[in-house]
Every structure is written in C-alpha cells, then in structure tokens.
C-alpha cells in the first residue's frame, strides 16, 4: 500500500498521537456505564470485573502474537487494520443488549487496542524519539480520563446513554481512518511475518537492566489504574453518595488528567527523579483515598485521586523512558509489546482478584487492602531509585 500524498512527518506525528488518544478514550468509555448496564441487566461485581478483564486478556493475547507485525508489514497497514477492528467493536457495543454482547465487544476492542498501542507507540518513536516517552505516557492517560468523563456526561445528560457515546467515537475514528491512508511509512517491509506471530515477549539483553528497574513503579501505577477503571466508579458512588455515572467519570478523570498534566510539566527531569517523585506522590495519593473511604469524605476522595494521578502519570513516564531508552529502531515494537504486557497484567489481574474478593469481604475492606498493596509497591519503587543512580542509561531522555 502506498499513500498518494503522504502527510508531513509533523502531521503524521500528530495523527498518530490523536489516534492513540481515541483508542484509549474508547477503551475507558464503558467504565462509567457499567453501573447503567448492571441496573439494566443485573450482574455482580465479579461479572463486572470479568467484563473488564476479558478486554485486557484479549489485548495481551494480541500483544503476544501480533504486536511485531508492523516491524514486518510496515506501520501504516497495521494502523489501518487496528482502526477497522476498533470500528467493529464499537458496532458491537451499539448492538449490546446483554452481558454476552458486552463481553464480545470488549474482546474485539482489546485486540484492536493491543495492535494499535504497539504500532502507534513504535511509530511515534520512529518520528520523534525525544518526545516519544512524553507522548506515549501522557496521551493514553488523557484519553482514558476524557473518554470516561465524556461517556459519563453523555450518559447523564444526553439521550440513549448506552448508545450515543459509541456513535460519537465511531465518527471520530472513521475520520482518522480516512486520514491514516496518507500516513508515511517509517519502516521497510521485511520477511518473517509468520515467525513474528510466535507468542513470546522479547526484551533485548542490553535493555533488560532498565526494564527490570522500572517494574515496581509500572506495576503500582497500572494496578491502581485497573482498580479505578473497573471498580472505582462503584467505590466513588459509595463514598460520595452520588448515584450518577458522572461521579465515576470525574474520579477517573481526576486520576488520569492530573497524571497527564504532571507528565507535561515535569517531562524534562531525569528518569530517576521522575520515578522517585512518581512513587512518593502515588503512595501519598493512595493514602488520602484510603483515609477518605474511612471517614466518607468526598473532597478528600477526589483530592487523593488527583494526587495519586500525579504519581501515576509521572511514574508511568519514567517507566516508559527507562524501558525504551536503549531500544534500537527494529526492536521498538517488540520491546513496547513487552512493556505493555507487563502493564496490562498489572492492570487486570489484581482488579479481577479484587472483584472476586468483594463478594466475601465487601467493597470497602477490599479497596483498603488493595490500596495498601499499591502503596507498598510504590515504596519499593522509591527505594529502588537510590540503587545504581549514577548509571547514565537511566537518566538520558528518549
């Protein structure tokens, strides 16, 4: 495939960043609607986390098998394929009238998002390696937060609460898909497509030290994110007493938008400093959220969510920068896939366990135990930043 009039490199970078935003926004759109679906169809918190988790399992399976396709087929055709699959998932959401339809939509969406995140993350690095860590960390957080907030507002104040938002996202993605035909290719096609689909996670030997170093902060960030996007809206309703989808959207936005803004403001700091700041603020924010659940304070709940979000955004940016710092061009897609596999395992498995635990222990005790574990991980990440601090590979940008 060859674009007749390819976009400039600057326009291509902006389009890929906007595509990443829309894919992540689409992935968070169902979160504030879960309470609406539960009211209509009557399912338990365990089923809710299952619906959330099948998306992540599908995404992980895709990362393990298809994430390196763009290294062999080129970036543009894989981007177009991901857009087509995402449009199919949005159609399934539009038709959904039972949990089965919802699960099917999330499975297809997980596959589309897995391909998209890998190829867009690698493609952004192709175009601007210096700004790639910021884009690959801040843009997904903005997408998650604004997608959830927009979904909750439409559900509360517009007609067809479980339909309209998917039409809006479909229209935006269709326009971007039309523009994506003009993306310039940044990788030469090469043989080995079938071999690249063999499930394996590849971290090159020269990148392993950085990868291991960022594991605690990455797991802490995404474990918290998984809880907020699955069970968080239910917790927010209980703490605030506000029985509206908007409260869940505001909570998710407080976490993710504050994270994106902090990433933007602190992007020039070296990675060890970012990781230390991220771990400290993540632990502090989780602590405030835990106190708010104990004293039933709505203001403290949202303040704690925003403080934790700063840690989420800054810690995630430090993790991306540290993991990708040593990657060569031909390794970026596979290394990004390994990074995303780790992130999404942390995003899904703890939240799935929490959903099962709620049936036995209740929402508040489970949430408090979950938050305490996240705070411990953040403390481990903070302590780890003092080891090998003098090594330049962890402080160089890009």
C-alpha positions in Angstrom: 0.0 0.0 0.0 1.3 3.4 -0.9 -0.2 6.7 0.1 -0.8 9.1 -2.9 0.0 12.3 -1.0 1.6 11.3 2.3 1.3 13.6 5.3 4.3 15.5 6.5 6.3 13.9 9.4 4.9 16.6 11.8 1.3 15.9 10.7 1.9 12.1 10.9 3.1 12.5 14.5 0.0 14.5 15.4 -2.3 12.0 13.7 -0.7 9.0 15.5 -0.9 10.8 18.8 -4.6 11.6 18.2 -5.3 8.0 17.2 -3.7 6.8 20.5 -5.9 9.3 22.3 -9.1 8.0 20.7 -8.2 4.3 21.1 -7.6 4.9 24.8 -10.7 7.0 25.2 -12.8 4.3 23.5 -11.3 1.7 26.0 -12.5 3.8 29.0 -15.9 4.7 27.6 -17.6 1.6 29.1 -16.3 2.2 32.7 -18.8 4.8 33.9 -21.6 2.9 32.1 -21.0 -0.3 34.0 -23.5 0.8 36.7 -26.1 1.5 33.9 -25.5 -1.9 32.4 -25.8 -3.5 35.9 -29.1 -1.7 36.6 -30.5 -2.9 33.2 -29.1 -6.4 33.2 -28.4 -7.2 36.9 -24.9 -8.7 37.3 -22.5 -8.8 40.2 -19.2 -7.0 40.8 -17.4 -10.2 39.9 -19.1 -10.2 36.5 -18.2 -6.5 36.1 -14.5 -7.2 36.6 -14.8 -10.2 34.2 -16.1 -7.8 31.5 -13.2 -5.5 32.3 -10.7 -8.4 32.4 -11.6 -10.0 29.1 -10.7 -6.8 27.3 -7.2 -7.0 28.9 -6.8 -10.7 28.2 -7.7 -10.1 24.6 -5.2 -7.2 24.5 -2.5 -9.3 26.0 -3.0 -12.2 23.6 -2.8 -9.7 20.7 0.4 -8.2 22.0 2.0 -11.6 22.3 1.1 -12.6 18.8 0.5 -9.5 16.6 2.5 -6.7 18.2 5.5 -7.2 15.9 3.5 -7.2 12.7 4.3 -3.6 11.9 8.1 -4.4 12.0 7.5 -6.7 9.0 4.4 -5.3 7.2 5.1 -1.6 7.9 3.3 0.7 10.3 0.6 2.1 8.0 -1.3 -1.1 7.1 -1.3 -2.3 10.7 -2.7 1.0 11.9 -5.5 0.8 9.3 -6.2 -2.8 10.4 -6.4 -1.7 14.1 -8.9 1.1 13.2 -11.1 -1.3 11.3 -11.2 -3.8 14.2 -12.0 -0.9 16.7 -14.9 0.2 14.5 -16.3 -3.4 14.6 -16.1 -3.4 18.4 -18.0 -0.1 18.6 -20.7 -1.6 16.4 -21.0 -4.5 18.9 -21.3 -2.0 21.7 -24.1 -0.3 19.8 -26.0 -3.6 19.4 -25.3 -4.8 23.0 -28.4 -5.9 24.9 -26.8 -8.4 27.3 -23.6 -9.2 29.1 -22.7 -11.6 26.3 -22.7 -8.8 23.7 -20.7 -6.6 26.1 -18.0 -9.3 26.5 -17.8 -9.9 22.7 -17.4 -6.1 22.2 -14.6 -5.9 24.8 -12.8 -8.9 23.3 -12.7 -7.3 19.9 -11.8 -3.9 21.4 -9.0 -5.5 23.4 -7.5 -7.0 20.2 -7.8 -3.7 18.3 -6.3 -1.7 21.2 -3.4 -4.1 21.6 -2.3 -3.8 18.0 -2.9 0.0 18.0 -0.9 0.7 21.1 2.1 -1.3 19.9 2.2 0.1 16.4 1.4 3.7 17.4 3.9 3.6 20.2 6.6 2.3 17.9 5.5 4.7 15.1 5.7 7.7 17.4 9.2 6.7 18.4 10.1 6.4 14.7 9.0 10.0 14.1 10.3 11.8 17.2 12.3 9.8 19.7 12.9 12.7 22.0 9.2 13.4 22.6 8.0 9.8 22.3 8.2 9.0 26.0 6.1 12.0 26.9 3.5 11.3 24.1 3.4 7.6 24.9 2.7 8.2 28.6 0.6 11.5 28.6 -1.7 10.9 25.7 -3.0 7.5 26.9 -3.8 9.0 30.3 -5.6 11.9 28.7 -7.6 9.5 26.5 -8.5 7.3 29.5 -9.7 10.3 31.6 -11.5 12.3 29.0 -13.1 9.2 27.4 -14.6 8.2 30.8 -15.6 11.7 31.7 -17.3 12.3 28.3 -19.0 9.0 28.5 -20.4 9.8 31.9 -21.6 13.2 30.9 -23.4 11.9 27.8 -24.9 9.1 29.9 -26.3 11.6 32.5 -27.4 14.4 30.3 -28.0 13.1 26.7 -30.4 10.6 25.2 -29.5 6.9 24.7 -26.9 6.6 27.5 -25.5 3.3 26.3 -25.5 4.2 22.6 -24.7 7.8 21.8 -21.2 7.8 23.0 -20.2 4.9 20.8 -21.6 6.8 17.8 -19.5 9.8 18.6 -16.3 7.8 19.0 -17.1 5.8 15.8 -17.4 9.1 13.8 -14.1 10.4 15.2 -12.3 7.2 14.4 -13.7 7.0 10.9 -12.4 10.5 10.1 -9.0 9.5 11.5 -9.1 6.3 9.5 -9.6 8.3 6.3 -6.6 10.4 7.2 -4.5 7.4 8.1 -4.4 6.3 4.4 -1.9 9.2 3.9 0.4 8.2 6.7 4.0 8.0 5.5 5.7 4.6 6.0 8.6 4.7 8.5 9.6 1.0 8.4 10.7 -1.0 5.4 8.7 -4.3 5.0 10.8 -7.4 5.6 10.2 -11.1 5.7 9.3 -13.2 8.7 5.7 -12.3 9.3 4.6 -15.8 10.4 7.6 -16.2 12.7 6.9 -12.8 14.3 3.5 -14.2 15.4 5.0 -16.8 17.6 4.0 -15.9 21.1 7.0 -14.6 23.1 8.0 -11.5 24.9 11.3 -10.1 23.8 13.4 -7.8 25.9 16.8 -7.3 24.3 19.8 -8.1 26.6 21.1 -4.5 26.5 17.6 -3.2 27.6 17.0 -5.7 30.5 18.5 -3.7 33.3 16.3 -0.7 32.6 13.3 -2.9 32.1 13.7 -4.6 35.5 14.4 -1.3 37.2 11.0 0.2 36.2 8.9 -2.9 37.0 7.8 -1.9 40.6 6.6 1.6 39.6 4.9 0.4 36.4 3.0 -2.4 38.3 2.0 0.0 41.1 0.6 2.6 38.5 -1.3 0.1 36.4 -2.7 -1.9 39.4 -4.2 1.3 40.7 -5.4 2.3 37.2 -7.1 -1.1 36.8 -9.0 -0.8 40.0 -10.1 2.8 39.2 -11.4 1.8 35.8 -13.3 -1.3 36.9 -14.5 -1.0 40.5 -13.6 2.7 41.1 -16.9 4.1 39.9 -18.7 1.8 42.3 -16.5 2.9 45.2 -16.9 6.5 44.2 -20.7 6.2 44.4 -20.4 4.6 47.9 -18.0 7.2 49.3 -19.8 10.3 47.8 -23.4 9.1 47.9 -23.8 10.5 44.4 -25.8 7.9 42.4 -24.8 9.1 38.9 -22.4 7.9 36.2 -20.7 11.3 36.3 -19.1 10.6 39.7 -17.2 7.7 38.1 -16.2 9.8 35.2 -14.9 12.6 37.4 -12.9 10.1 39.5 -11.2 8.5 36.5 -10.5 12.0 35.0 -9.1 13.2 38.4 -6.6 10.3 38.2 -5.6 10.4 34.6 -5.8 14.1 33.6 -3.7 15.1 36.6 -1.2 12.4 35.6 -1.0 13.7 32.0 -0.6 17.3 33.2 2.1 16.4 35.6 3.9 14.5 32.8 3.8 17.6 30.7 5.1 19.9 33.4 7.9 17.6 34.7 9.0 16.0 31.4 12.5 17.5 31.4 13.5 15.9 34.7 15.8 12.9 34.6 14.2 9.5 34.8 15.4 8.6 38.4 14.0 11.9 39.7 10.7 11.3 37.9 10.5 7.7 39.3 11.1 8.9 42.8 8.6 11.7 42.6 6.0 9.4 41.0 6.4 6.7 43.7 6.1 9.3 46.5 3.0 11.0 45.2 1.4 7.7 44.2 1.8 6.4 47.7 0.6 9.8 49.2 -2.5 9.9 47.0 -3.5 6.3 47.7 -3.1 7.1 51.4 -5.5 10.0 51.0 -8.0 7.9 49.2 -7.9 5.2 51.9 -8.5 7.9 54.6 -11.4 9.3 52.5 -13.1 5.8 52.4 -12.7 5.5 56.2 -14.2 8.9 57.0 -16.5 9.1 54.0 -15.2 12.4 52.7 -16.0 13.3 49.1 -13.5 16.2 48.8 -10.7 14.1 50.2 -11.5 11.2 47.9 -11.1 13.4 44.8 -8.1 15.2 46.1 -6.5 11.8 46.8 -7.4 10.6 43.3 -5.7 13.6 41.8 -2.6 13.3 43.9 -2.4 9.6 43.0 -2.9 10.6 39.4 0.2 12.8 39.5 2.2 9.8 40.7 0.5 7.6 38.0 1.5 10.0 35.2 5.0 10.8 36.4 5.8 7.2 37.3 4.4 5.9 34.1 6.5 8.4 32.0 9.6 7.4 34.0 8.8 3.7 33.3 8.4 4.3 29.6 11.6 6.3 29.3 13.6 3.8 31.3 12.2 0.8 29.5 12.7 2.2 26.0 15.9 4.2 26.4 18.2 1.6 24.9 15.9 0.2 22.1 17.1 0.2 18.5 14.6 1.1 15.8 14.0 -2.6 14.8 13.4 -3.5 18.5 10.9 -0.8 19.5 7.7 -2.6 18.6 8.6 -5.8 20.4 10.0 -4.0 23.4 6.9 -1.8 23.6 4.9 -5.0 23.5 6.8 -6.5 26.4 6.3 -3.3 28.3 2.6 -3.3 27.6 2.2 -7.0 28.5 3.6 -6.1 32.0 1.5 -3.0 32.3 -1.8 -4.7 31.3 -1.1 -7.8 33.5 -0.9 -5.3 36.4 -4.0 -3.5 35.0 -6.2 -6.6 35.0 -5.1 -9.4 37.3 -5.2 -7.5 40.6 -8.6 -5.9 39.7 -10.0 -9.3 38.8 -8.9 -10.7 42.2 -10.4 -7.6 43.9 -13.8 -8.2 42.1 -13.8 -11.8 43.5 -12.8 -10.6 47.0 -15.6 -8.1 47.2 -18.2 -10.9 47.4 -16.5 -12.3 50.5 -15.1 -9.2 52.3 -17.1 -6.3 50.9 -16.2 -3.3 48.8 -14.5 -1.0 51.4 -12.3 -3.6 53.1 -11.2 -4.9 49.7 -10.5 -1.4 48.5 -8.4 -0.6 51.5 -6.3 -3.8 51.2 -5.8 -3.1 47.5 -4.7 0.4 48.2 -2.3 -0.7 50.8 -0.6 -3.1 48.4 -0.3 -0.4 45.8 1.3 1.9 48.4 3.8 -0.9 49.3 4.8 -1.3 45.6 5.3 2.4 45.3 7.6 2.4 48.4 9.6 -0.4 46.8 9.9 1.6 43.6 11.0 4.7 45.6 13.7 2.7 47.4 14.9 1.2 44.1 15.7 4.6 42.6 18.6 5.0 45.0 20.4 1.9 43.6 22.7 2.5 40.7 21.6 6.1 40.4 24.9 7.1 38.8 24.3 5.0 35.8 23.7 7.3 32.8 21.4 4.9 30.9 18.5 5.7 33.3 18.8 9.4 33.1 19.0 10.0 29.4 15.8 11.2 27.8 14.1 9.5 24.9 
